[in-house]
Amino acid sequence: MLDAATPGLSRTTGRAKLLLLRSVAPAETGRRAKALWSQLSLGCHYHLYELGPTYDQVRVWRAEAGGLVRELGN
């Protein structure tokens, strides 16, 4: 969806892609994508003194990512 909207998109940052998503997809989809990106980022960058994400959190994130991929693929 984004590739068709903007040539050369593969050379941009993830943040720029999330901002662009707001203009080419429904607002709710953009919000979900940004929220998921934030959760994944926090889950992947935790410190040694913090608990990492639980199995259930990762399972929910994976399901949400799959749903967004399907939704944006249409």
N, CA, C and O atoms as a Tinker XYZ file with bonds, in Angstrom:
   296  protein
     1  N      0.827000   -1.188000    0.000000    73     2
     2  CA     0.000000    0.000000    0.000000    64     1     3
     3  C      0.872000    1.252000    0.000000    63     2     4     5
     4  O      0.660000    2.161000   -0.803000    81     3
     5  N      1.858000    1.300000    0.907000    73     3     6
     6  CA     2.708000    2.482000    0.979000    64     5     7
     7  C      3.639000    2.596000   -0.218000    63     6     8     9
     8  O      3.901000    3.702000   -0.694000    81     7
     9  N      4.142000    1.473000   -0.711000    73     7    10
    10  CA     5.042000    1.509000   -1.864000    64     9    11
    11  C      4.366000    2.138000   -3.069000    63    10    12    13
    12  O      4.994000    2.896000   -3.807000    81    11
    13  N      3.099000    1.832000   -3.276000    73    11    14
    14  CA     2.367000    2.396000   -4.401000    64    13    15
    15  C      2.118000    3.892000   -4.206000    63    14    16    17
    16  O      2.058000    4.647000   -5.177000    81    15
    17  N      1.976000    4.314000   -2.955000    73    15    18
    18  CA     1.685000    5.720000   -2.679000    64    17    19
    19  C      2.913000    6.614000   -2.811000    63    18    20    21
    20  O      2.796000    7.786000   -3.168000    81    19
    21  N      4.093000    6.060000   -2.522000    73    19    22
    22  CA     5.303000    6.878000   -2.499000    64    21    23
    23  C      6.478000    6.123000   -3.100000    63    22    24    25
    24  O      6.976000    5.177000   -2.490000    81    23
    25  N      6.930000    6.521000   -4.281000    73    23    26
    26  CA     8.123000    5.901000   -4.856000    64    25    27
    27  C      9.346000    6.175000   -3.972000    63    26    28    29
    28  O      9.457000    7.250000   -3.383000    81    27
    29  N     10.254000    5.211000   -3.880000    73    27    30
    30  CA    11.469000    5.383000   -3.082000    64    29    31
    31  C     11.263000    5.200000   -1.597000    63    30    32    33
    32  O     12.132000    5.555000   -0.801000    81    31
    33  N     10.146000    4.661000   -1.221000    73    31    34
    34  CA     9.816000    4.519000    0.197000    64    33    35
    35  C     10.788000    3.606000    0.934000    63    34    36    37
    36  O     11.007000    3.784000    2.132000    81    35
    37  N     11.363000    2.648000    0.254000    73    35    38
    38  CA    12.253000    1.694000    0.926000    64    37    39
    39  C     13.474000    2.377000    1.529000    63    38    40    41
    40  O     14.138000    1.797000    2.388000    81    39
    41  N     13.780000    3.589000    1.098000    73    39    42
    42  CA    14.947000    4.302000    1.627000    64    41    43
    43  C     14.605000    5.217000    2.800000    63    42    44    45
    44  O     15.477000    5.944000    3.277000    81    43
    45  N     13.374000    5.201000    3.270000    73    43    46
    46  CA    12.974000    6.078000    4.376000    64    45    47
    47  C     12.981000    5.318000    5.695000    63    46    48    49
    48  O     13.104000    4.093000    5.720000    81    47
    49  N     12.849000    6.053000    6.776000    73    47    50
    50  CA    12.864000    5.461000    8.112000    64    49    51
    51  C     11.502000    4.861000    8.465000    63    50    52    53
    52  O     10.493000    5.158000    7.825000    81    51
    53  N     11.494000    4.026000    9.477000    73    51    54
    54  CA    10.239000    3.457000    9.965000    64    53    55
    55  C      9.305000    4.533000   10.485000    63    54    56    57
    56  O      8.090000    4.447000   10.303000    81    55
    57  N      9.862000    5.540000   11.128000    73    55    58
    58  CA     9.036000    6.645000   11.640000    64    57    59
    59  C      8.341000    7.369000   10.487000    63    58    60    61
    60  O      7.156000    7.689000   10.572000    81    59
    61  N      9.084000    7.623000    9.412000    73    59    62
    62  CA     8.492000    8.299000    8.254000    64    61    63
    63  C      7.384000    7.446000    7.642000    63    62    64    65
    64  O      6.357000    7.972000    7.213000    81    63
    65  N      7.590000    6.147000    7.602000    73    63    66
    66  CA     6.565000    5.252000    7.054000    64    65    67
    67  C      5.303000    5.269000    7.907000    63    66    68    69
    68  O      4.191000    5.254000    7.378000    81    67
    69  N      5.476000    5.299000    9.232000    73    67    70
    70  CA     4.306000    5.366000   10.111000    64    69    71
    71  C      3.549000    6.676000    9.921000    63    70    72    73
    72  O      2.318000    6.689000    9.944000    81    71
    73  N      4.267000    7.769000    9.736000    73    71    74
    74  CA     3.615000    9.058000    9.490000    64    73    75
    75  C      2.864000    9.038000    8.162000    63    74    76    77
    76  O      1.751000    9.556000    8.070000    81    75
    77  N      3.461000    8.448000    7.146000    73    75    78
    78  CA     2.811000    8.370000    5.837000    64    77    79
    79  C      1.586000    7.465000    5.890000    63    78    80    81
    80  O      0.593000    7.716000    5.208000    81    79
    81  N      1.659000    6.419000    6.694000    73    79    82
    82  CA     0.543000    5.482000    6.797000    64    81    83
    83  C     -0.742000    6.193000    7.203000    63    82    84    85
    84  O     -1.833000    5.810000    6.780000    81    83
    85  N     -0.607000    7.221000    8.019000    73    83    86
    86  CA    -1.787000    7.984000    8.459000    64    85    87
    87  C     -2.544000    8.610000    7.294000    63    86    88    89
    88  O     -3.757000    8.807000    7.370000    81    87
    89  N     -1.824000    8.925000    6.209000    73    87    90
    90  CA    -2.480000    9.601000    5.089000    64    89    91
    91  C     -3.019000    8.642000    4.030000    63    90    92    93
    92  O     -3.798000    9.057000    3.172000    81    91
    93  N     -2.623000    7.374000    4.072000    73    91    94
    94  CA    -3.074000    6.440000    3.030000    64    93    95
    95  C     -3.934000    5.301000    3.568000    63    94    96    97
    96  O     -4.475000    4.515000    2.789000    81    95
    97  N     -4.064000    5.204000    4.871000    73    95    98
    98  CA    -4.865000    4.136000    5.480000    64    97    99
    99  C     -5.851000    4.772000    6.459000    63    98   100   101
   100  O     -5.686000    5.929000    6.847000    81    99
   101  N     -6.869000    4.021000    6.853000    73    99   102
   102  CA    -7.799000    4.549000    7.860000    64   101   103
   103  C     -7.063000    4.957000    9.146000    63   102   104   105
   104  O     -6.056000    4.346000    9.505000    81   103
   105  N     -7.555000    5.967000    9.820000    73   103   106
   106  CA    -6.912000    6.481000   11.035000    64   105   107
   107  C     -6.699000    5.393000   12.076000    63   106   108   109
   108  O     -5.654000    5.349000   12.726000    81   107
   109  N     -7.677000    4.521000   12.237000    73   107   110
   110  CA    -7.559000    3.449000   13.229000    64   109   111
   111  C     -6.408000    2.507000   12.890000    63   110   112   113
   112  O     -5.705000    2.049000   13.790000    81   111
   113  N     -6.207000    2.215000   11.623000    73   111   114
   114  CA    -5.104000    1.348000   11.203000    64   113   115
   115  C     -3.765000    2.010000   11.516000    63   114   116   117
   116  O     -2.846000    1.354000   12.006000    81   115
   117  N     -3.656000    3.290000   11.238000    73   115   118
   118  CA    -2.433000    4.018000   11.556000    64   117   119
   119  C     -2.157000    4.036000   13.045000    63   118   120   121
   120  O     -1.013000    3.885000   13.474000    81   119
   121  N     -3.206000    4.222000   13.834000    73   119   122
   122  CA    -3.052000    4.235000   15.292000    64   121   123
   123  C     -2.595000    2.876000   15.807000    63   122   124   125
   124  O     -1.712000    2.787000   16.659000    81   123
   125  N     -3.208000    1.820000   15.280000    73   123   126
   126  CA    -2.824000    0.459000   15.697000    64   125   127
   127  C     -1.376000    0.152000   15.330000    63   126   128   129
   128  O     -0.644000   -0.450000   16.115000    81   127
   129  N     -0.971000    0.567000   14.139000    73   127   130
   130  CA     0.402000    0.313000   13.698000    64   129   131
   131  C      1.399000    1.048000   14.583000    63   130   132   133
   132  O      2.425000    0.486000   14.966000    81   131
   133  N      1.103000    2.299000   14.907000    73   131   134
   134  CA     2.008000    3.067000   15.767000    64   133   135
   135  C      2.081000    2.466000   17.166000    63   134   136   137
   136  O      3.161000    2.372000   17.749000    81   135
   137  N      0.938000    2.062000   17.702000    73   135   138
   138  CA     0.915000    1.455000   19.033000    64   137   139
   139  C      1.702000    0.153000   19.045000    63   138   140   141
   140  O      2.458000   -0.108000   19.981000    81   139
   141  N      1.532000   -0.659000   18.020000    73   139   142
   142  CA     2.262000   -1.919000   17.945000    64   141   143
   143  C      3.757000   -1.665000   17.821000    63   142   144   145
   144  O      4.554000   -2.330000   18.481000    81   143
   145  N      4.141000   -0.716000   16.990000    73   143   146
   146  CA     5.561000   -0.382000   16.833000    64   145   147
   147  C      6.159000    0.033000   18.182000    63   146   148   149
   148  O      7.266000   -0.383000   18.524000    81   147
   149  N      5.437000    0.843000   18.938000    73   147   150
   150  CA     5.917000    1.283000   20.250000    64   149   151
   151  C      6.086000    0.111000   21.204000    63   150   152   153
   152  O      7.086000    0.024000   21.916000    81   151
   153  N      5.111000   -0.791000   21.219000    73   151   154
   154  CA     5.182000   -1.951000   22.105000    64   153   155
   155  C      6.337000   -2.869000   21.716000    63   154   156   157
   156  O      7.072000   -3.348000   22.581000    81   155
   157  N      6.496000   -3.112000   20.428000    73   155   158
   158  CA     7.592000   -3.960000   19.966000    64   157   159
   159  C      8.946000   -3.330000   20.274000    63   158   160   161
   160  O      9.886000   -4.024000   20.662000    81   159
   161  N      9.040000   -2.032000   20.102000    73   159   162
   162  CA    10.285000   -1.330000   20.380000    64   161   163
   163  C     10.663000   -1.453000   21.855000    63   162   164   165
   164  O     11.810000   -1.752000   22.188000    81   163
   165  N      9.695000   -1.223000   22.725000    73   163   166
   166  CA     9.951000   -1.374000   24.162000    64   165   167
   167  C     10.289000   -2.818000   24.512000    63   166   168   169
   168  O     11.168000   -3.067000   25.337000    81   167
   169  N      9.605000   -3.759000   23.899000    73   167   170
   170  CA     9.846000   -5.172000   24.175000    64   169   171
   171  C     11.214000   -5.647000   23.738000    63   170   172   173
   172  O     11.780000   -6.565000   24.332000    81   171
   173  N     11.748000   -5.024000   22.700000    73   171   174
   174  CA    13.055000   -5.435000   22.180000    64   173   175
   175  C     14.211000   -4.672000   22.806000    63   174   176   177
   176  O     15.364000   -5.076000   22.650000    81   175
   177  N     13.936000   -3.586000   23.507000    73   175   178
   178  CA    14.998000   -2.753000   24.060000    64   177   179
   179  C     14.908000   -2.631000   25.580000    63   178   180   181
   180  O     15.167000   -1.562000   26.131000    81   179
   181  N     14.552000   -3.695000   26.242000    73   179   182
   182  CA    14.478000   -3.631000   27.699000    64   181   183
   183  C     15.880000   -3.775000   28.283000    63   182   184   185
   184  O     16.783000   -4.292000   27.624000    81   183
   185  N     16.057000   -3.321000   29.508000    73   183   186
   186  CA    17.348000   -3.373000   30.182000    64   185   187
   187  C     17.459000   -4.645000   31.013000    63   186   188   189
   188  O     16.457000   -5.294000   31.310000    81   187
   189  N     18.673000   -4.989000   31.380000    73   187   190
   190  CA    18.896000   -6.219000   32.143000    64   189   191
   191  C     18.140000   -6.240000   33.466000    63   190   192   193
   192  O     17.766000   -7.309000   33.948000    81   191
   193  N     17.914000   -5.080000   34.051000    73   191   194
   194  CA    17.214000   -5.016000   35.330000    64   193   195
   195  C     15.695000   -4.995000   35.170000    63   194   196   197
   196  O     14.968000   -4.958000   36.163000    81   195
   197  N     15.214000   -5.019000   33.937000    73   195   198
   198  CA    13.781000   -5.048000   33.665000    64   197   199
   199  C     13.378000   -6.442000   33.195000    63   198   200   201
   200  O     14.194000   -7.182000   32.647000    81   199
   201  N     12.134000   -6.783000   33.412000    73   199   202
   202  CA    11.615000   -8.035000   32.889000    64   201   203
   203  C     11.337000   -7.880000   31.400000    63   202   204   205
   204  O     10.836000   -6.845000   30.962000    81   203
   205  N     11.656000   -8.891000   30.638000    73   203   206
   206  CA    11.352000   -8.872000   29.208000    64   205   207
   207  C      9.882000   -9.154000   28.984000    63   206   208   209
   208  O      9.148000   -9.429000   29.933000    81   207
   209  N      9.447000   -9.088000   27.740000    73   207   210
   210  CA     8.034000   -9.357000   27.449000    64   209   211
   211  C      7.686000  -10.818000   27.742000    63   210   212   213
   212  O      8.525000  -11.710000   27.615000    81   211
   213  N      6.454000  -11.036000   28.130000    73   211   214
   214  CA     6.004000  -12.398000   28.413000    64   213   215
   215  C      5.614000  -13.094000   27.107000    63   214   216   217
   216  O      5.463000  -12.458000   26.063000    81   215
   217  N      5.460000  -14.386000   27.192000    73   215   218
   218  CA     5.030000  -15.163000   26.027000    64   217   219
   219  C      3.690000  -14.660000   25.517000    63   218   220   221
   220  O      3.487000  -14.524000   24.311000    81   219
   221  N      2.775000  -14.385000   26.440000    73   219   222
   222  CA     1.445000  -13.911000   26.034000    64   221   223
   223  C      1.515000  -12.556000   25.338000    63   222   224   225
   224  O      0.791000  -12.321000   24.370000    81   223
   225  N      2.383000  -11.657000   25.824000    73   223   226
   226  CA     2.535000  -10.363000   25.161000    64   225   227
   227  C      3.042000  -10.549000   23.729000    63   226   228   229
   228  O      2.522000   -9.935000   22.798000    81   227
   229  N      4.043000  -11.383000   23.561000    73   227   230
   230  CA     4.606000  -11.616000   22.229000    64   229   231
   231  C      3.556000  -12.255000   21.317000    63   230   232   233
   232  O      3.471000  -11.914000   20.137000    81   231
   233  N      2.771000  -13.164000   21.848000    73   231   234
   234  CA     1.712000  -13.808000   21.065000    64   233   235
   235  C      0.682000  -12.780000   20.589000    63   234   236   237
   236  O      0.253000  -12.821000   19.436000    81   235
   237  N      0.288000  -11.866000   21.469000    73   235   238
   238  CA    -0.673000  -10.822000   21.107000    64   237   239
   239  C     -0.069000   -9.889000   20.057000    63   238   240   241
   240  O     -0.742000   -9.524000   19.094000    81   239
   241  N      1.196000   -9.502000   20.237000    73   239   242
   242  CA     1.865000   -8.629000   19.268000    64   241   243
   243  C      1.941000   -9.298000   17.900000    63   242   244   245
   244  O      1.733000   -8.654000   16.871000    81   243
   245  N      2.237000  -10.576000   17.898000    73   243   246
   246  CA     2.339000  -11.305000   16.630000    64   245   247
   247  C      0.977000  -11.349000   15.925000    63   246   248   249
   248  O      0.889000  -11.151000   14.714000    81   247
   249  N     -0.068000  -11.607000   16.690000    73   247   250
   250  CA    -1.411000  -11.641000   16.105000    64   249   251
   251  C     -1.796000  -10.268000   15.552000    63   250   252   253
   252  O     -2.372000  -10.174000   14.469000    81   251
   253  N     -1.480000   -9.213000   16.287000    73   251   254
   254  CA    -1.794000   -7.853000   15.835000    64   253   255
   255  C     -0.996000   -7.522000   14.571000    63   254   256   257
   256  O     -1.537000   -6.924000   13.641000    81   255
   257  N      0.271000   -7.900000   14.530000    73   255   258
   258  CA     1.089000   -7.651000   13.339000    64   257   259
   259  C      0.513000   -8.389000   12.135000    63   258   260   261
   260  O      0.439000   -7.828000   11.041000    81   259
   261  N      0.109000   -9.636000   12.327000    73   259   262
   262  CA    -0.502000  -10.392000   11.237000    64   261   263
   263  C     -1.781000   -9.751000   10.738000    63   262   264   265
   264  O     -2.033000   -9.703000    9.534000    81   263
   265  N     -2.594000   -9.257000   11.672000    73   263   266
   266  CA    -3.830000   -8.589000   11.284000    64   265   267
   267  C     -3.573000   -7.309000   10.505000    63   266   268   269
   268  O     -4.271000   -7.020000    9.533000    81   267
   269  N     -2.580000   -6.548000   10.925000    73   267   270
   270  CA    -2.252000   -5.324000   10.197000    64   269   271
   271  C     -1.701000   -5.633000    8.809000    63   270   272   273
   272  O     -2.028000   -4.945000    7.842000    81   271
   273  N     -0.874000   -6.655000    8.712000    73   271   274
   274  CA    -0.326000   -7.039000    7.397000    64   273   275
   275  C     -1.449000   -7.430000    6.455000    63   274   276   277
   276  O     -1.467000   -7.007000    5.298000    81   275
   277  N     -2.387000   -8.234000    6.941000    73   275   278
   278  CA    -3.528000   -8.632000    6.100000    64   277   279
   279  C     -4.369000   -7.416000    5.693000    63   278   280   281
   280  O     -4.778000   -7.283000    4.539000    81   279
   281  N     -4.615000   -6.545000    6.656000    73   279   282
   282  CA    -5.445000   -5.366000    6.411000    64   281   283
   283  C     -4.772000   -4.426000    5.394000    63   282   284   285
   284  O     -5.439000   -3.890000    4.509000    81   283
   285  N     -3.480000   -4.232000    5.520000    73   283   286
   286  CA    -2.775000   -3.323000    4.631000    64   285   287
   287  C     -2.470000   -3.950000    3.283000    63   286   288   289
   288  O     -2.167000   -3.243000    2.322000    81   287
   289  N     -2.547000   -5.274000    3.205000    73   287   290
   290  CA    -2.288000   -5.957000    1.935000    64   289   291
   291  C     -3.452000   -5.862000    0.984000    63   290   292   293
   292  O     -3.288000   -6.122000   -0.208000    81   291
   293  N     -4.611000   -5.502000    1.460000    73   291   294
   294  CA    -5.811000   -5.416000    0.600000    64   293   295
   295  C     -5.862000   -4.117000   -0.151000    63   294   296
   296  O     -6.799000   -3.882000   -0.915000    81   295
